[in-house]
Amino acid sequence: MGDDEAKLLTGKTQQLYSVYASILTSIDEKLLSFSEQEWHQFIALDDMQEIAFNLNERRENAKDKLPGDKEKLIQALGVDGYHAWGNLYNTIVGRMKVEIEENGETKGYSVGQASNKLSSSDRNFRQHVFQQIEKAFDGEAELFGNTLNHLAGFRLQTYEARGWDEVLKEPLQINRMKKETLDAMWDTITKNKDYFVKYMERKAELLGIDKLAMYDVSAPLSEKVEEVSYDDAADMIVEQFNTVSPKMANFAQMAFDKEWIEAENRPGKRPGGFCTSFPISEQSRIFMTYDGSASNVATLAHELGHAYHQHVMNDLPQMSQRYAMNVAETASTFAEMIIADATVKQAKTKEAQIQLLDDKLNRAIAFFMNIHARFLFETSFYEERKKGIVSVPRLNELMVNAQKEAYCEALSEYSPSFWASKLHFHITGVPFYNFPYTFGYLFSMGIYAKAAEGAEGFEDRYIDLLRDTGRLEVEELAKKHLDVDLTQPEFWQKAIDIVKEDVDTFMELTK
């Protein structure tokens, strides 16, 4: 974050992306110029068969947008307008320091390093870290309020110019997903939340408190939190991937051997992890801050899942490699689940089993409640933003209201500044960077259930599904490979029932 040359290169890539987007708009204009008869003749050509879905998709989406010259102007203005607000956010977070008192000494940590300290088994220390992170983001709240309001304003102005009156239109379009599917998913989750509240109440009891606070939700239950070295984590991931998919295990081993993962725990790194891929070299790179916690092992497996997804698509036409965010989270979450299940089964003591099962359920709470809070916040924020700038106190209020609803008012303390501290709200590439995670989690549950059956040929069928993620709507993908209807609650309920089995085991073990 302190590398000035890197910042210049970031600016350069965004300018290049604007040029690239402009070229794609020119292509869209060409696609729109075909008559219906010409179009059907064109996509019937042998050379077009592999990308027929993608061409049809571009043409249909282009019909929904402004004339090409206006779309190009929006893209050009976005470099120093829309995307600049996202860059500003990253710059501010990159230079922030969170002051934490530890062992009688106060030290400044990057946001990423401070966030990792929330996994401490000492509740007083966790509360201190949480409060210091909140304080740090409160101190920059005015600037973050500007970034959020202005990038949202740019989006809404663009939507209005195109004649779009629904803020979910773009994220659903990007995710190749129907509104009925999104509604079915959230409705089914909401109907099952009481089950997960019971787990949270039991966890509070085990921690010796009346109610969990936001900083307790993912807290370890044992003071003996075993740290896993990076090398041990790598060995375990490769070994467990091999039980499900030898090809995925071989890929992970290659990624470790070739050092595609930047995991060093050092200052100046932003929080979170991500995987990015390079189509010409057919390589991927993973970024995270590894500190040995169970959640870090899960993150490492998660990002390797992303990299593997790209790896199996490298030989496809470029247009067919552009898979949506919701299915992008499928391979990553599937990889994460392999590791989480394995660690629980391999636990040597009851205490370790409870701790690892709790860590596994923490992710379920994140997908069912934390992500839901983000979705509820963005939905209400965009409605208010249509009327004008939303103040910082109101953003705090909207955030707490969303968290209370999503967590069924089961927490004693919430995070008012979460809208500022969560990078995803300030990402310009994709609006509503939340529900795809929950979709991917539950969708991968369905795939994981198939893997657990041990049916012959699973590995190849799984690869076929991943390869289709860039050339099918998600509803069609699910029908073709899993024979399920995503617009109906049955699939979602079956996936949630798998997670509920973990709750049952946890409740039994902690009687």
Secondary structure as UniProt FT lines:
FT   HELIX           4..33
FT   HELIX           36..43
FT   HELIX           46..51
FT   HELIX           52..63
FT   HELIX           68..80
FT   HELIX           82..95
FT   STRAND          98..102
FT   TURN            103..104
FT   STRAND          105..109
FT   HELIX           111..116
FT   HELIX           117..119
FT   HELIX           123..139
FT   HELIX           141..162
FT   TURN            167..168
FT   HELIX           169..174
FT   TURN            175..176
FT   HELIX           179..207
FT   TURN            214..218
FT   HELIX           230..244
FT   HELIX           246..257
FT   TURN            258..259
FT   STRAND          261..262
FT   TURN            267..268
FT   STRAND          274..278
FT   TURN            279..282
FT   STRAND          283..287
FT   HELIX           294..311
FT   TURN            312..315
FT   HELIX           318..321
FT   HELIX           325..345
FT   HELIX           350..365
FT   HELIX           366..370
FT   HELIX           371..385
FT   TURN            386..387
FT   HELIX           392..406
FT   TURN            407..409
FT   TURN            416..417
FT   HELIX           418..421
FT   HELIX           423..426
FT   HELIX           435..452
FT   TURN            453..454
FT   TURN            456..457
FT   HELIX           458..468
FT   TURN            469..470
FT   HELIX           474..482
FT   TURN            486..487
FT   HELIX           489..509
//
